[in-house]
Every structure is written in C-alpha cells, then in structure tokens.
Amino acid sequence: MSSNENDTGLTALREKVEHVDTAIVALLAQRVELARAVGIHKREEGLATLDAKREAAVLRRAGTLAREAGLPEEAVRQLFWTIIGICRPAEGGGAPP
C-alpha cells in the first residue's frame, strides 16, 4: 500500500471519528434539554431538583453499560459524572456551564 493510500485511509478514519464526535455533542445537547424538562416537571410537582439516589443509579447503569460494551467501567462512570455536572444547571433552571 502506498503512502498516499495510507493517508487516504487515515483521512477517512479521522472523518468517521469527527462524525462520531459530532453525534456525541448532539446527544449531550439533547440530554441537557431533557434535564431542563425534568427540572420543569420537578418544580411543577414541588420535588427537589437534586436527587442523589437517581444520580447514583445513573452512574451504576453507566458502569453496567460500559462493562457490557467492553469499556473501562470507572472511566465511563467518571464521564457520566461529568455529564451529570453539565446537566445539573439546566435541571435547576439555569443554563449549562
């Protein structure tokens, strides 16, 4: 395989990675919007915004999903902890950071 063919293959792979990155950001934006809707519902029902038990369940589920996908559980749980942190302000009625 020539260097040019290798470069073409690498470029194609990088474009696929960029497509996945774009999808990840779009899904994160969707999750923030859902958190905002959850927050509105909680306020209408007089419920507390922070639900530590629910957050713990989300983290446990993330670990399970990671294990099933062959990914490092702790790294995925940390990623989801970050996602929760991004969504909290939206759920509380504010804008995400």
Salt bridges, closest charged atoms under 4 A:
GLU33 OE2 - ARG36 NH1 2.42
GLU55 OE1 - ARG88 NH2 2.60
GLU73 OE1 - ARG67 NH1 2.90
GLU73 OE1 - ARG77 NH1 3.43
GLU74 OE1 - ARG77 NH2 3.03
GLU91 OE2 - LYS42 NZ 2.48
